[in-house]
Amino acid sequence: MKFKINGILTLFLALVVQIGFAQTKIVTGNVTDQEGLPLPGVNILVKGEGTGTQSDFDGNYSIRATPEQTLVFRYIGFATEEVIVGNKDRINVSLELKSGELDEVVITGYSNVDKEKYTGSISSVTSEEIESVPFASFDQILQGQAAGLQVTSGSGQPGAPSRVRIRGNGSINGSNEPLYILDGIQITAGDFANLNPNDFDDVSVLKDAAATAPYGSRGANGVIVITSKKGTFNTKTNVTLRSQYGVTEVGDARFEMMNSRELLEFQRTINRNRGAGLSDEEITELSQVDTDWSEVFFRTGVTQSQELSMSGGSEKTRFFNSIQYFDQEGISPNSNLQRFSLRMNLEHRPNDKTKVGINTTTSYSKSNRIGSEAAVALYNPFAAAYLGSPYNRPYDDDGNFLTGGGRTGANTLENLLVNIRERNDFKFVGSAFVEREIVKNLTAKINLGADFRQRNTITSRDPNTRIGSTTQPGEQGLYSEGNNYFANITATTSLNYTNTWGKHTLSAGAYSEYLKTHFRSSGFTGFGINPLLVGYPAGISPGTVGNELIPTVSGSVVERGLFSYFGLADYDFDSKYGFSGSIRRDASSKFAEANRWGTFFSVAARWNISNEDFMDDIDFIDNLKLRASYGTAGNQDAIPDYAYATRYGQVTYDGTSGLAPGGLGNPDLTWEQSNQFNIGLDFSLLENRISGNLEYYNNLTTDLFITRTLSATSGSNSIQSNDGEMVNKGIDLQLSGVLVRTEDLLITLNGNLNFNKNEITDLGQVNEFESGTSIIRVGLPLGTHYVVGWSGVNPANGEPLYTDAQGNVTNQFLPNEARADFGSFNPEYVGGFGGNIKYKNWTLNTLFTYQAEYFRFNNQSFFQENPNFANFNLSNKMLTMWQQPGDITEIQNFRYNREFSSKDIEDASFIRWRNVTLAYNFSQESLENIGISNLRVYGQAQNLYTWTKFTGFDPEDDNNIAQFEYPTPRVFTFGVDLTF
């Protein structure tokens, strides 16, 4: 798809050029440390904007600003400094090491608080970190950035969402996804591929009850608060152009498959499939074709991002606008994402007491997706890339697909290249607010917003393709189309009071909030496609009783609401002691009227030890703060709407349509509740060369959502209920340090660790129940694998050996003797570490992420090492199969069935080299004569290498069973950022 960008840009520019600006001037200066040494690479920003400049290796800088503006000086390991420009043309700044990160402002979504005075647990990601990595989906940028935050790539497909967890899983059947807030508006998890992450200025990860309790029933799984960029009053327009180009490619496989000769000889050995009964000469002849299907199904994709942003403001108005075109090709043909997005943020202050503003983003995206991903299916291209028989070709001599029975590779390739799997999204997120100071210290605010998405999906199968010719009914292809819209409306009103007298500061707020969700979907599937009208609904044949081509039609309508009122309070004495609290009442339409309301609260306290008089003589401690919190939060997500009531569905019996119960309701269903305790220590030492925080948490979830099995006499198979408890205990550790600091060189290191111990402590009326390949059992962590133990191959006869429930070795596969001794697919250790090197105008930074004590079911190896699937290609490990007494091997003789066992559970712990960037920032002296304030060029690589014992595609995935998912690609990017 091609966009008429020139016309859109013209319109976009016309929206902002009418704003008048104050007189600007060039401000120069020098930035040093307390010893007078120059600091290279200091970020100098005009307050409120995402643009600015950096000091060169001599500490010099030059920036355009107006007298009314404030310059912000930020540097790793140093206190942030703010200076009003005034009538000064030269501003020299000496940055101090003492206060460090505790001078930052914490953005909670409902208020902004000095980090030094904040009692909650929070981690922040800045706009510089967000912009440095060109991901299609914002949630992927958060990987490895904060302690306690686990971000797992669910798929390498362009724009695919990640699985995000904060301090583990707090629910069995309920949602474990955090709440996302953008400019005060709740937005949908999983929709980040429709948003431009470069529009975001700050991301705050709220982790404990003190931080999340204001969100009540929505905050049980943590909260991620996103603030978009804003302009600056009294400044000229700053224009930034960002251009990025790159390529994507598949990573290295951790297994090897047979070639044609090996597979045919193996088939001859077991007397099955194509190789059965072949002579050496026939095998030699057939082996002339040796197709590497991975080269057929994988490609080098091209990625590009073109972006223009503008920000600035007059005396009473400020703005930030951006426009972006993003295009990413996947590593498989017909897999891509195209996105066009527009952001417009505007704030106006008609007088000293009033603020009004709007923040909007609009996008259109089109993606072609792999439809049968995450399954060992006949039409999964990532399975076919390795399971396709190498002695088959994809095309005949005339270029036609060589499809047919047993030709997995060509059948899948034809489906991938010919048939349609398309998704089109229109996305709008917007908010508008009015804020008014009623009397001194008392402010009222109204914020209204909406998260809206319209989605259209199309699936088409050409009747002339192999899959189309086997589609039932009719064996003449199909055309399927679905449409849905989702709208989440938020309205928040508040009164906030703040006052300082003497050494006392009190802040308090009263809020009410209303959320309404609308969802409507409709779809149809038609058959008997006219070959001349493939891909269009007009190609569907009319359905009759005679031809059985009856189209199917589906649809749904859902509405739900949440009403809340709550209060927040925070008290500070002399910047030494602080106390905060909150209480919130929520009413949800998901519960019966008797259980509709839930009450959630938090209390917290802090002690800024370093501000005490007795600390004045302890020079090596710069900052030391102890904080603790306790509170509750609720969870209502992921249970069905109207689960409290018996539902009915349409049925047909003996030609007559009617209604029948579709699910038994539970009027006693109530909130799942998380009870959270947190204690933390924030510190910076040795003139802030070492800084970080250490936290311990204990989160107990009660009234767990459980699907309880019912007896056959009840008339229903199951019912939703509140049964049981589960606890997550753990430690968060975040560290950063300055390793080397000289006039020309700065080296910093950083890292974070989360250790989380999960345990199910109660399941109500039962002690355990199975869930897929895992078991939910009291005393075990969630996600515990539950399979029969593997004990190797008997060297005497090649039979597989297993262990029973007591650990005894047996040659019998006994499914009832499964054990829970093989780990969990939820990792105990998650984190990231990296470093930054700045040498004069050069910058090198890198990031590694890791997970440990993490086990996955490798379904890929089960298929690749199974002689029952010798009609497909197999792993070359099968060449070591037991064949005669005395053979020592892990591959049993083909005469014995290959069963699922602990052999297929692998340690999926990994360390991944996530990102490395090398950048050069041109000095101010080289740019000042050409009207450019900042120029940065950089090269970048993502997902360079992964250290792991796991033998599947990718150890990092949100599915506990590895099934040839879309692998995470390597990405190489070159970019230019230009500001003038």
N, C-alpha and C positions, 0 to 999 in steps of 0.2 A: 504494500500500500504506500502510495506517495502522498505527502501532505503539501498543501499550498502554503509553504512556510513564509514566503515573502509577504503575502497579503496579511497573514496573521500577525507577523512581526510589525508591520506598518500600523495595524490597529492597536497592537499592544503598546507601541511607543507613543501613539497619540493619547493614550490614557494618562500618561504621566508628564508630558512635556509642558503642560499648562501651569504646572506648579511653580511658584516663584521662590527663589532661593536667596539666602543671605550672602553677603560678600565673603568669598573664601580667600585664604592665603596659604602659602607654603610655610609650614612649621618644620624646622630642622632641630637636631639635637643629638645628644650622645647618651647612651645607657651604660652604666657601670655597676659593679657590685660595691659592697661597703668598703672594700679595699682599693677602689678606684680602677680595678681591672675592667676592660671593656667586655660587654656581654653580646656575643653574636646570636642572631636568630631570635631575638626578643620580638614577640607579637605586639605591635602597636595598632590599636583599633580606635576608631571613633565610637564612643559609647553608644550601644544600641544597634550597631551595624555588624554584619558578618564580614565586612571588607576592611582592609587596612594594609599594613606593610610590615616588614621585618627589619631589624637592625642588621647591618653588614658585619663582617668579621672584626671591624674596628669599633663596633657599637654605635655607628652613625646611622641616622635614619632621616627620612624626609616624607612628609605627609601633608595632604591638603585638609584644612579645617577652617572653621569660623570662630570668632572670639567667644561665642556662646557655648561652644562645644567642649566636651571633656574627652581627653585622651586616656586610654586604658593601656597600661603596660603589663603584659603577662609573660611569665617565663617559668619553665619547669624548675621547681625547687625554691622559688622565691615568692615573696608576698606580692600580690597584685597592687599596683600603684595607679591612682587616678589623679589627673591634673587638668584643671580648667585652663583653656587656651588663653582667654583674655586678650590683652594687647601684646603678648609675648610672641616674638617670631622665632625664638630659640628656647627650647625646653630641655635641659639636661636632667636626667633622672638617675638616682642611685637606688637600686633595688635591695631590699633587706631580705635576709634569709629567715628571720625569726618566725613569722606567723604562718607561713606556708599555706597549705591547702585549707586551713580552718578559716581563712578570710572569705571563702567562696560563699555564694548565695545558693541556698537550697530551694529548688522549685518543686512544690508538692502538688500543684494543680489547683489547690484552693488558696494557697498563700505562698509568699516568698520569705524565707527566713535565713538570717546569717548562719552559716554552717557551724560557727563557733557556739551558737546558742541553740542549735537543733538537738532534740532529744531522741529522734528516731534513727533507724538504720537505713542508709541511703547510699547509692553509688551513682556517679554521674558520668556521662559521655558527652564530650564537647563537639561542636560543629566541625572543628578541625579533624577530629578522629572520624567523623561520619563522612566527610567529603573526601577523605584520603583513599577510600576504597570504592570502586565503581560496581557495586552490586545492584542487581535488578530489584531485589527486595530488601527493605530496610532492616528487617529482623536479622538477616544474615550478618550485618555489620556489627551486631552486638556480641558476636562470638568472642569469648576470651577477654571481654572488656571489664567485667565486674565479678567480684567474689559472690558466690551464691547464685549466679545466673548461668543456667545451662541452655545453650542454643544448639540444637541438633539439626543438621540439614536433612530434611525428609526426602529430598530428591535433588538431583543435579539439573532437573528440567528448568529452563529459563523461567524465572518468576515464581518458582515453587515456594510455598511457605515453609518455614522452619518450625520445629517443635520447641517451644520455649517453656522452661520451668524455673521457678524461683524457689530455692531451698527444697527441692524434691517434689514428690507427688503427695498431695494431701487428701486425695479422694480415690476411691476404687472405681465407682461408676460415674461419678460426677466429673465436671470439667476440672482440669489442672492447668489450664491456660491462664496467664495473668490478664488483668484488665489493662486496656490501652486507652489513654486519654490524650487527645490532640487539641491543644488550645481550649481546654476545658470541656471538650466533647468526647463522649465515649465512641470509639471507632471499632470496627470489626477486626478481630484477629484473623490473619490469613489473607487479607486484602492489600498487603503492603506493596505488591507488584504494581498496583495502580497509583502509587504515590511516588513523588520524587524525593528521595531522602536528603538531597542537597538543600532542600528548603527548610530543614530542621536545624535549629540553633542549639538546642540543649535536650538531652534525654536523662531523666532521673529514674532510677530503679528503686522503688520503695519496697522494703523487705520485712519490716517487723510491724507489730500492732500499732505502735505510736505513729508510724508513717502511713499505714493502710487503713486504720480504723475509720477515718473520716469517710472512706468509701463504703463502709458497712458491708452489706451482703455481696458486694462486688469485689471486695479486696482480700478474700481469703487466700488467694493464690499469688498475692503480690500485685503491684501496680507499676506500669511503665508510663511515665508522664512525658509527653513530647511537646516541646514549645517551638513553634515556627519562628523564622527570622522576622525581625521588624526593622524599620528604618530609623533614622535619627532626625530629631528636630533641628532646624537651623543649619542645614548643610546642603551642599550642592549634590546633584545626582552622581552616584558612583555606579559605573557600569562594569560588570564582570562577564567575561566570556570564558567558558570552560569547554574544551574540546578533548575528547578521549577516543582513541581507537585501540582495538585489541583483537586477539584471537583466543579461541577456546579449543582445547584438545582433551582427549580422554587420557586418564592417567594409566600407569602401568598395571597390567593384570597380575594377580598374585597366584595364578594357576596356569598350567599349560595343558592344551588339549592335544589329542592325537592328530597326526597327519593322515592322509588317505591310506597309505600302505599300512600304517600301524592299526588303523581302525578296521580295515578289511581283514588283516591277519587275525586280529582279535575276534572279529565276527566268525571267522573260519574256525578258530579254536573252540568257541562255545557253540558252533554249528547253528548260528542264528543270523537272520537278516541278510543283507546283500552279500556278505562275504562267505556265507555257508556253502561249502562244497567247491569253492573256487580253487583252481590250480595256481601255482606260482606265476605262470605266464599270464593268466587272466588278471591276477592281482596287479602285476606289473603294468598291464595295459590300462586298467581302470585308474591306477595311481598316477597316470599322466595328468589327470585333473586333480589339482590339490588346492582347492579354494580356501583362502583365509577369510572366513566370513566376517571377522572383526574389522578387516579393512573395507569390506563392503558396507557395513552398517555404521561405522564411525567415520566422521569427517572433522576437518578443522573449520570451526565456525568463526564468523566475524562479528565483532561487537563494536558499537559506536554509541557515543553520547554527545549531543550538541546542546549547549545550554547558554542562555542569556539571562542575566538578572540585573535589576536596577533598584537602588535604594537611595533614600534621601529624605528631605523634608523642609518645610517652611517653619515659620514661628509657631504655628498652631497645628500643623499637619505633618505627619510622617507616613512613609509608604515603603513597602518592599514588594516587588513583583518579579516573577521569573517565568520563563518558558523553556521547555525541554523536549527534545526528541531523543528517545532511547530505542536502540535496536540491537537485540542480542540473538544470534543464531546458536542453537544447541549443537551438541557433538553428534547428533543423529539427524539425518535429512528430515525435512518437514517438521522440525522442532524449533520454534522460535517465539520471541516476544517482541512486539512493537508497542511503544507507548508514547503518547503525546500528552503533555501535562502543562497546566497553566495555574500559577498561584498569584493571588492579589490580596495583599494585606494593607489595610489603611486604618490610621487612627487620627482622630481630630479632637482638639481641645478648644471648644468655643470660648471658654473662660477658665479661670484658675480653679474652679470647683467641679468641672464637668469633663468627662472623657467619653467619647463614643468611638466605636471601631468595628471593623469587619475583618475576618480572616477566612479566605476561601481557597480551595484548590479543586480543580476540575481536570479530569483526565479521560482519555479514551485509549483503550488497549486492545490489541488483537493478538491472539496466540494460537499457535498450532501445537497440539500436545500429543504425546504418546499415549494412546488410549489404553493399552493393555500392560502398562508398566506395573511393577511390583507383583508379578505372578509368573510362575514357570508355565506360561501358556504358549500355544502354538503360534500366536501372533505378537508375542513380546519380542521386539527387535534385539533387546539386550540378552535375552535367552538364545535367540536364533544366532546371534553373533558368535556363540561358542558351541551351541548344540547342533547347528547345521552340519550336515554331513559334508566333509571336505571333498569327497569324490563327485559331488554334484556341482553344476555350474549355475550362476544366476540367470544367464541369458543363452539363447541359442545363437546360431551364426547370423541370424537376421535381426538380432537385437530384441527378440520377444522373450518375456519371462518364461523360464522353464519350470512352470508350476505343476503340481500334481500330488498324488498321494506319496507321503514320505519325503517330500521336498520342502522341509521346514524353512530353509533359508530363502528360497525363491518365493514361496508363498507369503512369507512375512515381508520380504522386500517389496513385492507388488502391492501389498496392502498399505505399506508405509508410504510409497511414492504416489499411488494412484488415488486412494480413498481419502476422505476428508474427516478431520477431527479438529474443529475450529471453535474458538471461544472469543466472544466480543464483549467487553465490559465498558460501561460508562459509569464513572465514579464522581461523586461530588461530596466534599466535606466542607461545611461552612459554619461559621458562628458570627454572631453580632452581639455587642454588649453596650450597655450604658452604665456609667459609674458616676455617682454624684456625692460630693461631700455635703451632708445635710447640716451638720454643725461641726464645730471643731472636734477633731479626733473621731468622728463618726461618719462612715461612708456606706452608702447603699449601692448595690450593683445587681443588674439583671443580665444574664447571659443566655442566649437562645442559639441552638445549633441543630444541625442534622448531618447524619451520615447516610448517604443514599447510594445505592448501586443497582444498575440495570444490567442484567446478564443475558446473553443469547448464546446458545450452544448448538452446533450443527454436527451431526455424524452422518456420513453418506458412504454407502458401499455400492460400487459399480457392479452391475450384474455380470459383467464380463471378467471380473476378477475371481480368483479362487474362493476367497471368503464370501464374496457376493453370490456366487453360484451355489454355495452350500447353506446360505442363510434361510432359515425357516420362518414363516411358511413361504412356499412358492419357489425357493431357490433362484430368485431374480433380484437380489440386492435389497437395500432398504434406504429410506431417508428418514432421519429422526431430528426433530428440532425442539428445543426447550427454551422457555423464556421465564425469567423470574425477576422480581424487584424486591429489594430490601431497603427499608427506611428505619432509622433509629433517631427519634426526636428527643432532644434534651432541653429542659428549661430549668435554670437555676437562679434563685434570688437569694441575696445575702445582705446582712448588716454586719459591718466590721468596726470594732472600736480598738484604738491603740492610744496609749498614753504613757508618758515617762515623767516621773517626778523623783527627784533625788537620785538614789541608786536603784529605783524600782522601775520596771517596765512591764506593762500588762497589755496583752493582745487577746481579744475575744471576738468570736463571730457566731452568728446565728444564720442557719441556711435552711432552705427548702428546695427540693429537687423532684422533678417529674420526668420519667423516661417512658416512652411509648415506642414499641417495636411493631412494624408491619412487615409481613412477608406474604407474597403471593407468587405461585408458580403454575405454569401450564405447559403441557408438552404433548407431542404426538409422534407416532412412528408408523410409517406407511411402507408397503411392500410392493413387489412387482414393478420395479423401476424401468421406465422406458430408457434404453441405452442412449437415446438422443437428448435426454433431459436429466442426466445424472447430476446430482448436486442441487436440484431444485424440487420444491414440493409438487410442482406441476407434473413431475415424472412418476408420481405414485399412481398405480392402477386402482380403479374403484374396487372396493371389496364387496364380494357377494358370498352367499352361502356356498355357491357352486365352486368358486375359485379359492376360497378360504383365505383370501388376502385382506382380511378384516383389519383395518388400522386400529392401533391402541391409543387411547387418550388418557392423560393423567393430569392431576392438578391438586393444589393444596392452598389453604389460606390460614395464616396464623397471626394472631394479635396477642400481645402481652404487655403488661404495664408494671411499673415500679414507682411507688411514691415514697419520699423520704423527707424527714426533717432531722436536723442535727445541730450540735453546737461544738465549738472548738475554743480552747483557752490555753494561753501560754504566759507564764510569769518568769521574770528574770530579776535576780538581785545582784547588782554590782558585777555583772558579767562572770560571776563565780558559781552561782547556784540557779538552777532552773527547774521548773515543773510544768508539765503540760497534761492535758486531758481532753477527751472527746467522748461524746455519746451520740448515738444515731439510732433512729427508728426507721425500719423499712417495712413496706407492705408490698407483697408480690402477688400477682394474679396466678402464679403457678401453684399456689396452695389454697386449700379450702378456707373459708372465711374464719373459722376458729383458729387456724394456724397461720393466718396471713401475715401477721406482724412479727418482726424479729427485732430485738434490741441488742446493739453491739457497742462496745466501749473500749477505751484505752486510758491508761495512766502511765506517766513516764517522768523520770527525773534525771538530772545531770549534775556533775560536779566538775567544773573547770579547774583542775588542780593546779595547773601552771599559772593561774592568775592569783593564787594565794601569795601572801607576803612571804611566807617561809620558803617559797620557791625562788626568790630573787637571787639567791647566791648559788643556785644549782644551774650552772651555765650550759651543761650539755643537753638539758631538756628544754626544748623550745615551746612545745605545746603538749599538754596531757589532759585528756578529758575522759571521765568515766560516766557512762550512761546506762540506764536500765529501763525496761518497759514491760508492761503486761497488758493484754487486751484480747478481745474477741472479734471475729469477723465471720460472716456467713457465706454460704455457697448455695445457689439455686440453679446453676447452669447444668446443662446436659441431662437433666431429667425431662421427660416429655411434658409438653404443655397439657394441661388438664389431666395429669396423672392422678389427681385426687378423685376423678370421676370416671365411671365406667364409660368407655368409648364404644361406638357402634360403627360398623362398616357395611358397605353394600355386598350382598351375596346373591348368587343365582342358584336355585335348586329346582331341578326338573322343569327348566324353562321359565321359572317364575322368579322375578327379582324381589328382594326384600332386604331388611336390615337384621344384623346379628351382632351380638357383643364382640368387640374386637380387642378388648383388654379390660381387665378388672381394675377399678379405681381404688385408691386408698385415701379416704378422707383424713386419716391421721398423719399423712405425710407432712413433714415439717423441714425446717432449715437444717442443712448440714453445717456444723459450727466448728471453727478453728480457734483454739485457745493458745495464744502465742506468748512465750516469754523470751526476752532477749536482754543480754548484757554485753556491753562493748567498751573497748578502750581505744581511743584515737590518740595518736602520738606523732611527734616529729622531734628528731634528735640531732645533735651535732651540727647545729646551725642549718637544720633542715636537710642535711645530706641523706638522712634516713627518715622516712615517714610512712605512715600506714595506719591500719586498724586491725584489731583482733576482736571477734565476736563469738559468743556461744548462744545457741538458740534451742528451744524446746517447744515444738508445735504439736499439740494434741488435737486431732480431729475427732469429734463425737457426732453421734447420730449419722453415721455414714450412710450414703445412698447405696442400697443393695437391691439387686433383683432376686427376690426370694422365690424359690420353686414351690409350687402348690400341688396338692394331690389332685388326681384325675377327677375326683368327685366335686371339685370346686367349680368346674366349668371353665377354668382358665389355667394356662400353664404356669404363669408367674405373676408377681405383683411387685410394684416398687414399694420399698419400705425403708425406715431408718433403723439400721441394726449395726452396732459395732463401733470400734474405735481404732485409730491408727496414729502412730506417733512418728515424727521426724525430729531427730536430735542431731546437731552438727556444729561445725566450726567454720567461720569465714575468716580468711586471712588475706589482707591486701598490703603489699609492700612496694615501695619505690625508693630509689636511692640515686645519688649523684656519685658516680665512680671516679670520673676525672673531670676537672674543670680548670682550664688554662685560658690564656688570652684567645687562642684560636680553636681550641678543642673542648667539646663538652660530650661526655658519655654518661647516659643514664640507663638504669635498669628498672624493670617493674615486673610484678607478678602477682597472681592471686590464686587462692585455693579455696575450694569448698569441700568439706568432708561431711557427708550426710548419711546417717544411719536410720533406715526406715524399718518399722516393725508393726505388724498388725497385732493388736492387743485384745481385740474382742470382735466376735462376729454374731453376737446375739444368740439366735436359736440354734446355730450350727457351729462346728469347730473348723470346718474347711469346706471348700468346694473347688472343683476344677474349672479353669478358664483357658480354653485353647490348649497350648503346650505348657501352661504354667498352673500353679496351684495357689489358691488364696487360703492361707492357713494361719491360725493364731500362733504367734511366736516367730513367724517368718516375714521377710521383707516382701513388699509388693513386687510382682514380676519374677518370682522364684520359678525356675524351670522344674518340670515334673515329668521325668522320663525313666525308662528302664536303663540301668547302668550297663555300659559296654566294658568288656574285659579282654578284648583282643581276639586273635584267630588261633585256633588249635593247630599247631604245626604238624600234628600227626595226620589230620584228615581235612584241614581247611575249613572246618565249620566255625561259625561265629560263636563267641562265648559272651555271656552276660552275667550280671550279678542280680541276685534277688534282693528283696527289701532288707534282709539281714546282712547283706554284703557277701553272701556265698556265691561262688562261681558256678554257673550252670550253662548247659548248651540249649536250654529252653528259653524262648522269648516269651516272657510272662507279663502282659500289659498290666495286670493287677498288682505287679510287684514293682511299680514305678517308685522312684525315690526323688527326694527334694534336696539333693546334695550337690547341685551343679551350678550354683550361683544364680544371679538375677540379671535381667536385662536393663535394670536401672542402676547406673554407675554410682559407686560410693564416693569417688574422687572426681572433681571437675574443676577445670581452671585454665589459666593462660599465663604466658610469660613472654617478655620481649625486651627490646632495648632501642635506644636512639643514640645515634652518633651525629654530632654537628661539627663540621670542620670548615671554618670560614663560611662560604656560601653554600656548601654542600650539606645535605642531610640524608642520613640513612636510617630507616627504622624498620623493625621487623616484629612479627608476632607469631607465637606458637600456641596452640591449644591442645588440651589433653583430656582424656577420660581414663579412669582405671577402676579395677574390680567391676568389670562390665562384660557380660557374656551374652552371645547371640546364637540362635539356632540357624546353622548354615544349611538351608535347604538346597542351595546350589550344589554343595558337595554331595548331598544325597542323590541328586539326579546325575551328576557327572561321574559318580563312582558306583553306578548301579547297572549291572549287566542286563537287567530287565528293560533298560532304555537304550540298548545297543543299536536300535534303529536311528538314534541320534548320535552325535559325536560324544566322546567320553574323555575324561581326564587321562593324561598319560600315566597317572598313578595306577590305573588299571593294568598296565603292563607288568606290574609287580604282583599280580594276583597269585594266590596260592595255586600250585599245579601238581605238586608231588610232596610226599612225606618229607619232613625236614625243612620245608620252606618257612622262613621267618618273615612275616609280612603283616600289614594291617588290612590287606584286601582279601576278603574271604573268597572261597571258591564259588564260581558262578551258579552252582547247583543249589545254593542256599539263598533264601530270600534276604534281600537287604531291608532291614527294619529301621525305623526311627529310634535312635537311642542317644545316650550321652556322647557317643562318638561324634555326633553332629553338632554338639554344643561347643563353641570355641570361645576362647578368651579374645574379646574384641577391644581390649584396652589399646589405646593409641596415643601417639604424639604426632600432631600434624603441623607442618610448617605452613601456617595459614597465609601469611602475607609478608612481602618485603618490598620496600619502596626506596628508590634512590632519586633525590630531587636536587635541583639547582635553582637558587633564588638569585636573580640578577640584582646587583647593588643599585642603590638609589642614584649614585653618581652616573651610572651608565644609562639610566632611564629618564632622568629629569629633563633632558633636552628634547625628548620625543613625546612628551605628554602622557607617559605611562607611569602609574604609581606603583604597580607591582607586576612582575612577570616571573612565573614559575614553570619550569619544565620538569617532567619526571617520567620515570619508567617503573613499572610495577609488575609483580608476579604473585599469583594467588594459588594456594593448594599445591605447592611445589613438590612436597614429598610427605609420605606418611609412614611412620615406624609402627608396625603392628605385627602380631602373630596371626591375625585373622586371615583366612585364605579366600574369603569371598570378595565381591566387587569392592565394597567400601565398609569399613567397620562402623562408620558414623551414619546412622540412619534411625528414623523414628519408629521403625518396625522391628519387633524382636525377632522376626524370622527373615533371613536374607533370601530374597527370591529374584535375583537379577534385576534389582532396581536401577533406575537411571543413575549412573555413577556421577560423583562430584567431579567436575572438570577442572583441569588446570587452565588458568587465564593469564595472559600476558597483555599488558596495556601500556600505551604511551599517551601522555596527556600534557596539555598546555593550559595554564590559568593566566588570564590577562585582565588587569583592572586599570581603568582610566577614568 
